[in-house]
Amino acid sequence: MFNPIDIVKPNKIASPFVENRSVSESGMASFGEVLKNVVGSANSKLLEAGDISRKVASGEVKDINQVVFAWQEAGLTLKMVRSITQKLIEGAKTLFQTNI
């Protein structure tokens, strides 16, 4: 007899409760690792923009375009992080409102 559950049965199920699992073990990064990388990237962009601003203020860098570009890039990265968190919140609200 045809059993549809066997067709969609995954080989591995990622457990969100297992910590310190590397990407090579599971074949993919966990959601927490991806989110940590995105937030870390946004933080590094902000730090880089602040560093370039300080260099322009001290006279080490003469090109103001570098400062503008760095702050624009940091701003776009922050907008992306904010939109990801908003989608996560909306998804969590929807998940909590579903009836089982």
TORVORO-84244 format. One line per field, with one value per atom (N, C-alpha, C, O, CB): x, y, z; atom name; residue in three letters. Coordinates in nm, 3 decimals. Each point is the difference from the previous one (the first is absolute). Glycine has a CB too. Layout:
<rotis>
xx <- (X,...)
yy <- (Y,...)
zz <- (Z,...)
zafi <- (CA,...)
torfi <- (ALA,...)
</rotis>
This chain:
<rotis>
xx <- (0.084,-0.084,0.089,0.111,-0.295,0.136,0.071,-0.003,-0.107,0.048,0.176,0.010,0.068,0.121,-0.109,-0.087,0.059,0.100,0.082,-0.291,0.204,0.095,0.141,0.097,-0.280,0.197,0.133,0.065,0.123,-0.197,-0.003,0.056,0.064,0.107,-0.278,0.110,0.050,0.083,0.039,-0.236,0.224,0.076,0.146,0.067,-0.219,0.201,0.137,0.101,-0.032,-0.049,0.202,0.108,0.045,0.021,0.052,-0.059,0.042,-0.096,-0.045,0.288,-0.273,-0.081,0.090,0.057,-0.275,0.229,0.084,-0.067,-0.117,0.214,-0.024,-0.053,0.044,0.120,-0.118,-0.096,0.041,0.060,0.052,-0.230,0.171,0.047,0.143,0.057,-0.290,0.292,0.138,0.091,-0.010,-0.055,0.152,0.089,0.138,0.035,-0.165,0.205,0.138,0.011,0.100,-0.026,-0.175,0.006,0.062,-0.045,-0.158,0.303,0.067,-0.075,-0.083,0.304,-0.188,-0.065,0.035,-0.084,0.090,0.115,0.043,-0.073,-0.017,0.239,-0.265,-0.069,-0.137,-0.038,0.162,-0.201,-0.137,-0.012,-0.102,0.027,0.176,-0.007,-0.060,0.002,-0.021,-0.035,-0.053,0.013,0.012,-0.173,0.158,0.011,-0.135,-0.105,0.291,-0.182,-0.125,-0.052,0.073,0.000,-0.198,-0.061,0.070,0.022,-0.242,0.256,0.070,0.134,0.039,-0.154,0.187,0.129,-0.017,0.078,0.011,-0.191,-0.025,-0.037,0.051,-0.127,-0.012,-0.040,0.117,0.014,-0.244,0.313,0.119,0.094,0.059,-0.080,0.037,0.086,-0.054,0.076,-0.005,-0.203,-0.061,0.014,0.036,-0.197,0.132,0.014,0.146,0.031,-0.236,0.295,0.143,0.047,0.084,-0.051,-0.088,0.035,-0.048,0.073,-0.086,-0.108,-0.052,0.085,0.030,-0.261,0.271,0.084,0.135,0.050,-0.166,0.176,0.131,-0.011,0.093,-0.023,-0.181,-0.018,-0.011,0.057,-0.173,0.045,-0.011,0.135,0.035,-0.272,0.312,0.132,0.095,0.078,-0.113,0.026,0.084,-0.035,0.089,-0.070,-0.149,-0.043,0.046,0.044,-0.243,0.189,0.048,0.149,0.048,-0.234,0.261,0.145,0.038,0.090,-0.065,-0.093,0.030,-0.037,0.069,-0.107,-0.071,-0.039,0.106,0.033,-0.275,0.296,0.106,0.127,0.068,-0.161,0.122,0.118,-0.017,0.095,-0.048,-0.169,-0.025,0.011,0.056,-0.206,0.096,0.005,0.144,0.033,-0.261,0.312,0.139,0.089,0.114,-0.147,-0.018,0.077,0.077,0.072,-0.055,-0.031,0.071,-0.056,0.075,-0.026,-0.180,-0.067,-0.059,-0.068,0.016,0.077,-0.048,-0.130,-0.071,0.308,-0.269,-0.116,-0.126,-0.017,0.166,-0.237,-0.125,-0.096,-0.091,0.121,-0.011,-0.087,0.010,-0.098,0.124,0.091,0.014,-0.087,-0.058,0.291,-0.243,-0.083,-0.148,-0.073,0.244,-0.213,-0.140,-0.035,-0.104,0.111,0.081,-0.025,-0.006,-0.086,0.200,-0.023,0.004,-0.127,-0.055,0.307,-0.299,-0.121,-0.124,-0.092,0.200,-0.111,-0.113,-0.006,-0.108,0.123,0.101,0.006,-0.042,-0.073,0.257,-0.140,-0.039,-0.149,-0.065,0.294,-0.283,-0.143,-0.084,-0.102,0.153,-0.009,-0.072,0.006,-0.097,0.147,0.065,0.013,-0.091,-0.062,0.298,-0.245,-0.090,-0.146,-0.080,0.248,-0.204,-0.137,-0.031,-0.111,0.120,0.088,-0.021,-0.019,-0.090,0.229,-0.056,-0.014,-0.135,-0.065,0.315,-0.291,-0.129,-0.115,-0.095,0.193,-0.091,-0.108,-0.002,-0.107,0.123,0.101,0.005,-0.062,-0.077,0.285,-0.177,-0.057,-0.150,-0.074,0.291,-0.265,-0.144,-0.071,-0.107,0.148,0.018,-0.060,0.002,-0.095,0.168,0.032,0.005,-0.107,-0.064,0.309,-0.265,-0.104,-0.138,-0.083,0.229,-0.171,-0.128,-0.021,-0.110,0.123,0.090,-0.010,-0.026,-0.079,0.230,-0.085,-0.022,-0.142,-0.064,0.308,-0.295,-0.137,-0.099,-0.095,0.162,-0.044,-0.088,0.007,-0.102,0.133,0.088,0.017,-0.069,-0.062,0.279,-0.207,-0.063,-0.152,-0.070,0.276,-0.258,-0.145,-0.067,-0.123,0.160,0.040,-0.061,-0.056,0.058,0.100,-0.272,-0.065,0.047,0.009,-0.212,0.232,0.046,-0.112,0.019,0.214)
yy <- (-0.117,0.117,0.124,-0.003,-0.121,0.230,0.127,0.074,0.026,-0.013,0.021,0.074,0.134,0.004,-0.221,0.328,0.131,0.050,0.087,-0.035,-0.103,0.045,-0.046,0.070,-0.074,-0.113,-0.049,0.086,0.008,-0.237,0.291,0.079,0.128,0.038,-0.132,0.160,0.128,-0.014,0.101,0.006,-0.226,-0.021,0.045,-0.053,-0.140,0.289,0.047,-0.100,-0.080,0.316,-0.228,-0.086,0.044,-0.082,0.039,0.174,0.056,0.112,0.075,-0.134,0.069,0.110,0.085,-0.050,-0.085,0.262,0.089,0.030,0.038,0.061,-0.115,0.027,0.138,0.029,-0.274,0.332,0.134,0.000,0.103,-0.011,-0.204,-0.006,-0.049,0.002,-0.041,-0.006,-0.047,0.120,0.067,-0.298,0.259,0.115,-0.045,-0.117,0.237,-0.025,-0.021,-0.103,-0.072,0.133,-0.068,-0.090,0.078,0.110,-0.245,0.080,0.073,-0.019,-0.089,0.062,0.114,-0.004,-0.130,-0.055,0.306,-0.300,-0.120,-0.126,-0.092,0.199,-0.112,-0.119,-0.015,-0.109,0.130,0.089,-0.009,0.031,-0.033,0.096,-0.004,0.035,0.137,0.048,-0.288,0.304,0.134,0.073,-0.062,-0.015,0.208,0.080,0.005,-0.001,0.139,-0.132,0.011,0.142,0.092,-0.274,0.200,0.133,0.097,0.116,-0.221,0.060,0.086,0.046,0.116,-0.234,0.029,0.038,0.103,0.094,-0.321,0.208,0.095,0.136,0.103,-0.290,0.189,0.126,0.068,0.122,-0.213,0.013,0.056,0.061,0.105,-0.274,0.104,0.053,0.130,0.093,-0.326,0.241,0.120,0.117,0.110,-0.251,0.117,0.107,0.039,0.118,-0.202,-0.013,0.031,0.081,0.089,-0.297,0.178,0.077,0.144,0.093,-0.302,0.227,0.136,0.076,0.118,-0.197,0.013,0.064,0.038,0.110,-0.241,0.043,0.032,0.114,0.081,-0.319,0.246,0.113,0.132,0.101,-0.255,0.153,0.122,0.040,0.118,-0.178,-0.038,0.030,0.053,0.091,-0.269,0.119,0.045,0.143,0.081,-0.318,0.269,0.136,0.099,0.110,-0.203,0.056,0.088,0.023,0.110,-0.189,-0.027,0.011,0.093,0.083,-0.315,0.218,0.087,0.144,0.093,-0.284,0.212,0.136,0.062,0.118,-0.182,-0.015,0.052,0.033,0.099,-0.236,0.055,0.027,0.128,0.075,-0.321,0.270,0.124,0.120,0.103,-0.226,0.109,0.110,0.031,0.115,-0.179,-0.039,0.023,0.040,0.040,-0.205,0.153,0.041,-0.112,0.025,0.193,-0.341,-0.113,-0.034,-0.036,-0.053,0.101,-0.028,0.130,0.071,-0.312,0.271,0.126,-0.018,0.098,-0.021,-0.199,-0.023,-0.018,-0.101,-0.004,0.204,-0.006,-0.103,-0.045,0.286,-0.278,-0.099,-0.136,-0.075,0.198,-0.155,-0.126,-0.003,-0.103,0.084,0.133,0.008,-0.016,-0.075,0.226,-0.080,-0.008,-0.142,-0.053,0.294,-0.302,-0.136,-0.098,-0.087,0.142,-0.039,-0.091,0.013,-0.100,0.114,0.110,0.019,-0.048,-0.052,0.246,-0.176,-0.050,-0.152,-0.059,0.259,-0.264,-0.145,-0.052,-0.099,0.102,0.065,-0.039,0.020,-0.083,0.143,0.048,0.026,-0.104,-0.045,0.286,-0.280,-0.104,-0.134,-0.076,0.197,-0.151,-0.125,0.000,-0.102,0.080,0.134,0.009,-0.013,-0.062,0.208,-0.087,-0.014,-0.146,-0.047,0.279,-0.303,-0.141,-0.080,-0.084,0.109,0.001,-0.070,0.031,-0.089,0.096,0.118,0.039,-0.069,-0.044,0.264,-0.229,-0.067,-0.150,-0.061,0.235,-0.234,-0.143,-0.022,-0.095,0.065,0.116,-0.018,0.024,-0.068,0.139,0.024,0.023,-0.121,-0.039,0.285,-0.307,-0.120,-0.116,-0.078,0.154,-0.087,-0.105,0.021,-0.096,0.073,0.147,0.029,-0.031,-0.059,0.238,-0.138,-0.030,-0.151,-0.049,0.264,-0.287,-0.145,-0.066,-0.094,0.103,0.040,-0.056,0.027,-0.087,0.117,0.091,0.033,-0.091,-0.050,0.288,-0.259,-0.088,-0.142,-0.067,0.213,-0.191,-0.135,-0.018,-0.103,0.087,0.116,-0.011,0.011,-0.047,0.145,-0.037,0.016,-0.118,-0.009,0.251,-0.333,-0.112,-0.100,-0.025,0.056,-0.085,-0.101,-0.139,-0.029,0.178,-0.229,-0.136,-0.098,-0.120,0.181)
zz <- (0.000,0.000,0.000,0.053,0.068,-0.178,-0.012,0.134,0.055,-0.300,0.296,0.126,-0.027,-0.021,0.155,-0.135,-0.034,0.103,-0.032,-0.088,0.240,0.102,-0.032,0.030,0.140,-0.231,-0.035,-0.107,-0.004,0.063,-0.143,-0.109,0.052,-0.047,-0.107,0.249,0.049,0.127,0.059,-0.162,0.145,0.123,-0.021,-0.088,0.152,0.015,-0.018,0.055,0.088,-0.077,-0.063,0.050,0.138,0.089,-0.323,0.252,0.127,0.038,-0.086,0.041,0.171,0.049,0.090,0.097,-0.110,-0.021,0.078,0.132,0.004,-0.213,0.315,0.133,0.043,0.001,0.057,-0.022,0.045,0.139,0.044,-0.187,0.213,0.138,0.012,0.109,-0.040,-0.178,0.002,-0.022,-0.103,0.018,0.181,-0.011,-0.045,0.011,0.168,-0.228,-0.045,-0.110,-0.009,0.236,-0.311,-0.114,-0.115,-0.031,0.108,-0.140,-0.107,-0.131,-0.015,0.132,-0.211,-0.131,-0.072,-0.072,0.059,0.030,-0.072,0.046,-0.079,0.048,0.157,0.050,-0.063,-0.042,0.255,-0.219,-0.048,-0.148,-0.061,0.287,-0.286,-0.140,-0.025,-0.113,0.065,0.152,-0.014,0.133,0.106,-0.285,0.173,0.121,0.070,-0.065,-0.038,0.234,0.074,-0.011,-0.039,0.199,-0.126,-0.008,0.093,-0.036,-0.023,0.177,0.094,-0.053,0.020,0.164,-0.251,-0.058,-0.111,-0.010,0.067,-0.140,-0.109,0.057,-0.045,-0.105,0.250,0.060,0.069,-0.007,0.037,0.038,0.065,-0.103,0.024,0.162,-0.300,-0.106,-0.057,-0.027,-0.027,0.035,-0.056,0.097,-0.040,-0.090,0.258,0.100,0.016,0.015,0.104,-0.122,0.006,-0.118,0.014,0.113,-0.244,-0.119,0.012,-0.034,-0.103,0.187,0.019,0.100,-0.020,-0.033,0.160,0.101,-0.058,0.025,0.154,-0.258,-0.058,-0.100,-0.011,0.043,-0.106,-0.093,0.076,-0.043,-0.120,0.275,0.081,0.060,0.002,0.049,-0.003,0.055,-0.108,0.024,0.149,-0.292,-0.111,-0.039,-0.025,-0.057,0.075,-0.034,0.106,-0.034,-0.088,0.247,0.106,-0.006,0.026,0.114,-0.174,-0.011,-0.115,0.014,0.080,-0.208,-0.114,0.033,-0.041,-0.118,0.233,0.041,0.089,-0.014,-0.002,0.108,0.087,-0.081,0.028,0.162,-0.290,-0.082,-0.082,-0.019,0.008,-0.038,-0.074,0.094,-0.036,-0.126,0.283,0.096,0.042,0.026,0.055,-0.074,0.040,-0.117,0.020,0.163,-0.305,-0.117,-0.067,-0.096,0.201,-0.056,-0.061,-0.138,-0.091,0.319,-0.243,-0.127,-0.051,0.074,-0.007,-0.192,-0.058,-0.079,-0.023,0.011,-0.029,-0.086,0.084,0.067,-0.241,0.169,0.076,-0.058,0.069,-0.007,-0.187,-0.063,0.068,0.004,-0.220,0.269,0.073,0.123,0.034,-0.117,0.151,0.120,-0.036,0.065,0.044,-0.212,-0.042,-0.043,0.037,-0.110,-0.004,-0.046,0.118,0.004,-0.221,0.311,0.115,0.084,0.045,-0.042,0.020,0.080,-0.075,0.062,0.051,-0.244,-0.079,0.004,0.014,-0.163,0.137,0.006,0.138,0.011,-0.182,0.275,0.136,0.021,0.064,0.019,-0.136,0.013,-0.071,0.052,-0.035,-0.137,-0.074,0.071,0.001,-0.213,0.270,0.074,0.122,0.030,-0.109,0.148,0.116,-0.042,0.070,0.046,-0.229,-0.050,-0.030,0.027,-0.122,0.038,-0.030,0.128,0.008,-0.215,0.309,0.127,0.064,0.054,-0.021,-0.039,0.056,-0.071,0.064,0.001,-0.198,-0.074,0.029,0.006,-0.185,0.198,0.034,0.137,0.018,-0.157,0.235,0.134,-0.002,0.072,0.030,-0.181,-0.009,-0.059,0.047,-0.073,-0.076,-0.059,0.099,0.004,-0.231,0.306,0.102,0.106,0.043,-0.083,0.080,0.100,-0.057,0.069,0.032,-0.226,-0.063,-0.011,0.025,-0.153,0.090,-0.011,0.134,0.008,-0.203,0.300,0.133,0.047,0.059,-0.006,-0.079,0.038,-0.072,0.060,-0.018,-0.170,-0.078,0.052,0.010,-0.210,0.233,0.051,0.134,0.025,-0.146,0.206,0.133,-0.008,0.090,0.011,-0.206,-0.014,-0.067,0.001,-0.012,-0.046,-0.070,0.101,0.106,-0.299,0.157,0.084,-0.043,-0.119,0.153,0.061,-0.030,0.023,-0.020,0.083)
zafi <- (N,CA,C,O,CB,N,CA,C,O,CB,N,CA,C,O,CB,N,CA,C,O,CB,N,CA,C,O,CB,N,CA,C,O,CB,N,CA,C,O,CB,N,CA,C,O,CB,N,CA,C,O,CB,N,CA,C,O,CB,N,CA,C,O,CB,N,CA,C,O,CB,N,CA,C,O,CB,N,CA,C,O,CB,N,CA,C,O,CB,N,CA,C,O,CB,N,CA,C,O,CB,N,CA,C,O,CB,N,CA,C,O,CB,N,CA,C,O,CB,N,CA,C,O,CB,N,CA,C,O,CB,N,CA,C,O,CB,N,CA,C,O,CB,N,CA,C,O,CB,N,CA,C,O,CB,N,CA,C,O,CB,N,CA,C,O,CB,N,CA,C,O,CB,N,CA,C,O,CB,N,CA,C,O,CB,N,CA,C,O,CB,N,CA,C,O,CB,N,CA,C,O,CB,N,CA,C,O,CB,N,CA,C,O,CB,N,CA,C,O,CB,N,CA,C,O,CB,N,CA,C,O,CB,N,CA,C,O,CB,N,CA,C,O,CB,N,CA,C,O,CB,N,CA,C,O,CB,N,CA,C,O,CB,N,CA,C,O,CB,N,CA,C,O,CB,N,CA,C,O,CB,N,CA,C,O,CB,N,CA,C,O,CB,N,CA,C,O,CB,N,CA,C,O,CB,N,CA,C,O,CB,N,CA,C,O,CB,N,CA,C,O,CB,N,CA,C,O,CB,N,CA,C,O,CB,N,CA,C,O,CB,N,CA,C,O,CB,N,CA,C,O,CB,N,CA,C,O,CB,N,CA,C,O,CB,N,CA,C,O,CB,N,CA,C,O,CB,N,CA,C,O,CB,N,CA,C,O,CB,N,CA,C,O,CB,N,CA,C,O,CB,N,CA,C,O,CB,N,CA,C,O,CB,N,CA,C,O,CB,N,CA,C,O,CB,N,CA,C,O,CB,N,CA,C,O,CB,N,CA,C,O,CB,N,CA,C,O,CB,N,CA,C,O,CB,N,CA,C,O,CB,N,CA,C,O,CB,N,CA,C,O,CB,N,CA,C,O,CB,N,CA,C,O,CB,N,CA,C,O,CB,N,CA,C,O,CB,N,CA,C,O,CB,N,CA,C,O,CB,N,CA,C,O,CB,N,CA,C,O,CB,N,CA,C,O,CB,N,CA,C,O,CB,N,CA,C,O,CB,N,CA,C,O,CB,N,CA,C,O,CB,N,CA,C,O,CB,N,CA,C,O,CB,N,CA,C,O,CB,N,CA,C,O,CB,N,CA,C,O,CB,N,CA,C,O,CB,N,CA,C,O,CB,N,CA,C,O,CB)
torfi <- (MET,MET,MET,MET,MET,PHE,PHE,PHE,PHE,PHE,ASN,ASN,ASN,ASN,ASN,PRO,PRO,PRO,PRO,PRO,ILE,ILE,ILE,ILE,ILE,ASP,ASP,ASP,ASP,ASP,ILE,ILE,ILE,ILE,ILE,VAL,VAL,VAL,VAL,VAL,LYS,LYS,LYS,LYS,LYS,PRO,PRO,PRO,PRO,PRO,ASN,ASN,ASN,ASN,ASN,LYS,LYS,LYS,LYS,LYS,ILE,ILE,ILE,ILE,ILE,ALA,ALA,ALA,ALA,ALA,SER,SER,SER,SER,SER,PRO,PRO,PRO,PRO,PRO,PHE,PHE,PHE,PHE,PHE,VAL,VAL,VAL,VAL,VAL,GLU,GLU,GLU,GLU,GLU,ASN,ASN,ASN,ASN,ASN,ARG,ARG,ARG,ARG,ARG,SER,SER,SER,SER,SER,VAL,VAL,VAL,VAL,VAL,SER,SER,SER,SER,SER,GLU,GLU,GLU,GLU,GLU,SER,SER,SER,SER,SER,GLY,GLY,GLY,GLY,GLY,MET,MET,MET,MET,MET,ALA,ALA,ALA,ALA,ALA,SER,SER,SER,SER,SER,PHE,PHE,PHE,PHE,PHE,GLY,GLY,GLY,GLY,GLY,GLU,GLU,GLU,GLU,GLU,VAL,VAL,VAL,VAL,VAL,LEU,LEU,LEU,LEU,LEU,LYS,LYS,LYS,LYS,LYS,ASN,ASN,ASN,ASN,ASN,VAL,VAL,VAL,VAL,VAL,VAL,VAL,VAL,VAL,VAL,GLY,GLY,GLY,GLY,GLY,SER,SER,SER,SER,SER,ALA,ALA,ALA,ALA,ALA,ASN,ASN,ASN,ASN,ASN,SER,SER,SER,SER,SER,LYS,LYS,LYS,LYS,LYS,LEU,LEU,LEU,LEU,LEU,LEU,LEU,LEU,LEU,LEU,GLU,GLU,GLU,GLU,GLU,ALA,ALA,ALA,ALA,ALA,GLY,GLY,GLY,GLY,GLY,ASP,ASP,ASP,ASP,ASP,ILE,ILE,ILE,ILE,ILE,SER,SER,SER,SER,SER,ARG,ARG,ARG,ARG,ARG,LYS,LYS,LYS,LYS,LYS,VAL,VAL,VAL,VAL,VAL,ALA,ALA,ALA,ALA,ALA,SER,SER,SER,SER,SER,GLY,GLY,GLY,GLY,GLY,GLU,GLU,GLU,GLU,GLU,VAL,VAL,VAL,VAL,VAL,LYS,LYS,LYS,LYS,LYS,ASP,ASP,ASP,ASP,ASP,ILE,ILE,ILE,ILE,ILE,ASN,ASN,ASN,ASN,ASN,GLN,GLN,GLN,GLN,GLN,VAL,VAL,VAL,VAL,VAL,VAL,VAL,VAL,VAL,VAL,PHE,PHE,PHE,PHE,PHE,ALA,ALA,ALA,ALA,ALA,TRP,TRP,TRP,TRP,TRP,GLN,GLN,GLN,GLN,GLN,GLU,GLU,GLU,GLU,GLU,ALA,ALA,ALA,ALA,ALA,GLY,GLY,GLY,GLY,GLY,LEU,LEU,LEU,LEU,LEU,THR,THR,THR,THR,THR,LEU,LEU,LEU,LEU,LEU,LYS,LYS,LYS,LYS,LYS,MET,MET,MET,MET,MET,VAL,VAL,VAL,VAL,VAL,ARG,ARG,ARG,ARG,ARG,SER,SER,SER,SER,SER,ILE,ILE,ILE,ILE,ILE,THR,THR,THR,THR,THR,GLN,GLN,GLN,GLN,GLN,LYS,LYS,LYS,LYS,LYS,LEU,LEU,LEU,LEU,LEU,ILE,ILE,ILE,ILE,ILE,GLU,GLU,GLU,GLU,GLU,GLY,GLY,GLY,GLY,GLY,ALA,ALA,ALA,ALA,ALA,LYS,LYS,LYS,LYS,LYS,THR,THR,THR,THR,THR,LEU,LEU,LEU,LEU,LEU,PHE,PHE,PHE,PHE,PHE,GLN,GLN,GLN,GLN,GLN,THR,THR,THR,THR,THR,ASN,ASN,ASN,ASN,ASN,ILE,ILE,ILE,ILE,ILE)
</rotis>
